[in-house]
Amino acid sequence: MAVVELDADLAALFDEPGGESLPAYERVKRLVSAQIRSGRWSEGDQLPSENQFVNALGLSRMTINRALRELTGEGLIVRMMGVGTFVAGTKAPSPLFEVKNIADEIQQRGHRHSTEVVLVREEKATTASAPLSEAVGVATVFHSVLVHFEDETPIQVEDRFVNPAEAPDYLAQDFTELTPNDYLSRVAPLVRGEHVVEAVLASPEECRLLQIERSEPCLLIRRRTWSEHGLVSVARLIHPGSRNRLEGSFTR
């Protein structure tokens, strides 16, 4: 990873002829996009800070912020809260109609998967776990919250409730070494799954875990899975929209 420098030659491109009729934020977008598409700024390179853009181009911070925010929405850059802004890689594809192990998906793309365990515990049934607890008639459930990373970038928060009867040893697992999907596939093989996909804004805590700004659109997958004995787990999987895309196919 390199840190991009805004040298005088690069800043001069902002004032190139032909762009005078464009709003300033569009000209900033054009400048940054040109450097990325030409390969001068490569995947993973860190962009200058907003203050550096302000000082180099003589624009307001509001103008720079809008340009970078829109480039994030277009998937060209990734903004990681408290870390910096980086040239984005190709969006990570997630299967729409299949239940796959996220670690396998990442490794198949030639990248490294790792997990941050936020919590793994037994809890009394609450409103949040009601889709599971009410369906299987239990007073307590197993609850896990994990953050999945592709290389150094967080790409998914997995918030999962598990039926203790289907996976009694769930709490004893080391989820830095295997994923919940991997473990549950072994002890309660999947026979049926259900997906609901929504566009959402993440909660403040999810934004912190994903290192994104509150305004970043996210993809939310609500997933329920069943074994031959009944409902196994209910999961809430949230992905930054700038880092993921959903893929599916069908035949007639």
N, C-alpha and C positions, 0 to 999 in steps of 0.2 A: 504493500500500500504506500502510495506517495501522497504528500501534502501539496496541493496545487498552489502555485504562487500567482498573484495578480500583478504581473510586471507591466511596465509602461506600454509595451507593444500590444499586450492583450487588452489593456484598458482602452487603448486607442481604437480598437475594433468597435467599441460601443458607439463611436461617432462616425462610423463609415457612412459614405453617401448612400442614400436610398432608404434609410430608416427614419428620417426626420419626422415623417407623418405618423409613425407608430407611437403609442403611449410608452413612457419610459420603462414600465415593468415588462412590456412585450419585447423591448429591445434587450433588456437584461436576459429574458428567457431565450431570445434568439442567440445571444452571445454564448450563454452556457450550453445550450443545445448543440451549437456548432462545434464547440470544443469536444463534447461527448461523442457526437456522431462521426467526427473526423478521427477519433481515436487518440487525440492529444490528451484527453482526460479519460482514464481507463476505469473499468469496474473496480470499485473499492477505494479509489482515490478520494482523499478528503478535500472538500471544497473550502475556499476561504470563508471566514465567519461573516455574518451580516455586517458587522462593523468594518471589516476589511473591504467589503463591496461598497459600503457607504463612502469610505474615505477615498477609494480608488476611482469611483465613478461620479462622486459629487451628488449623489441622490439621497432621498430620505430613507430612513430605515423602513418605513411603511411600504415604500415602493419595492425595496429589495425583498422584504418579507412576502409580499404578494407574489412576486416572481418565483421565489423558491417554493412557496406553498403550492402554486399551480404546477410547477415542474414535478413536485412530489406526487400530486394527484395524477399526473400523466405517466408516472412510473419511471422517469429518467433519473431521479435522485431519491435518496433515502435520508430522512432526518431522524437522528437518534437523540432523544432528549438528554441533555447534559453531556453528550459525547461530541456531536458535530453532524455535519452534512456530508454525504458520500455519494459517489456515482453508483447508481443501482446496477445490479446484475439483472439477468433475465428473471422475470417473476417465477417463483416456484409454483409449479402446477400441483393441484390437489385433485384427486379423483372425486367426481360428483356422485357417481353411482356405486362406488365400491367403498369398503371399509379396509383401509390399508394401514400398515404400520408406518408411522411417520419417519422412524429411524431408517427403514428400508428405502423409503422414497428419497430421502436426503442422500443416502449413500449411493443410490443408483445414479444420482446426478453428479457423483464424484466429489461430494462435499462431506464434511464431518458433522455428525449429530451429537449433541450433548443436551443434558437436561438439568435445570435448576428445580429442586423440590421446594415448593413453598409450604405445603402442609400435606400430611397424610395422617388421618385420625378417624376415630369412631365418634359419631355425633348423634344426638337425638334428632328425630325427624322434624323438619321445619318446612316453611312454605317453599324454600328453595329446592328441597329434596322431595317435595310432594309428588312430582310425576313418577318417582320410583317408589317411595315409601307407601303411598296410597295404593299403587297398583299391586304391590306384593304383600301388603299388610304387615309391615314391620314398624317397630317403634324407634329403632336405631339403624343408621346406615354408615357405610364407610365413605369417607370424603377425601379426595385428593385434588390438589391444585399444583400443576407443573408448568414450567415454561420450557418450550422446545427451541433449541438454537440450531441454525444452519451456519456452520463455522462460528463466527462471533456475533451473528445477528439473530435476535429473537424473532421467530416467525409464527409462534402459536402459543396461546395460553389455553391449557386443557384443564377444565373445571369439571370433575367427574364424581358422580355418586354411584356406589356399587352395592348390590344386594349381598349382604353377608352370607346368606344361605348358598349362593352360587360360587362365592370365592372367599371361604372362611379365613384363608391365610393372606389376604390382600395386604393388610397393614404391615406384614413382616417382610415385604418385598423391597429390594433396593432399586428404586426407580431411576437411579443414575446409571444402572447397568442394564436394565431392560425397561421397556415401555409398558404401561397398563394394557395397551392393545395386545402386546406380545403375551403377557401373562394370562390375560383373560381368554385369549384364543386357545391356550393350552388347557386351562381348567374348566372352561365353560364354552366349548366350541360354538361359534356363531351359526345360527340357522336362519336368522332374519334380522334385517336392519331397517332403520327409518331415518331419513334426513329431512330437516327443514332448514332452508338457507335464507338469511336475512342480511340486509345492509344496516349497520348500526354504528354508533359512536361508542367507543369503549368507556368503561368506568375510569375514574381517576386512578384507582389501583392497577387496573389492567394497562392503562397508558404507561404507568411507571414500570411495570414488568416488561412491557414491549418496547420501552424506550421511544415512545412516540408522543406527539403533541395531542392535546384534547380534540383538535379539529380534524385529525386524520380519520378518514372513513375506514371502516373495518368490515370484513366478511365474518358473519357468525353462522356456524353450523350447529344446530341442535340435533344430537344423534341419540337414538335409543337402539339397543341391541338385545336380542333374545337368544337363549340356548334352547335346546329341546325341552327344558324343564320350566322355562319362563323368562321374565325380564331380568337381564343381568346388570345393565348399567344405563345411566342417563348422563350424557356428557354435553358440555357447552364448550365449543372449540372456537376461539376468536383469533382472527388473522388480520394484520395490517393490510389494507387494500393495496398499498404500493408494493408489497412484497409477495403477494400470492395471487393466483388465478385458479378458477375451478375449470376442470375439463370433464367432458363426458362424451360418450358416443352411443349410437344405437343402430340397429339394423332392422329391416322390415322383412 
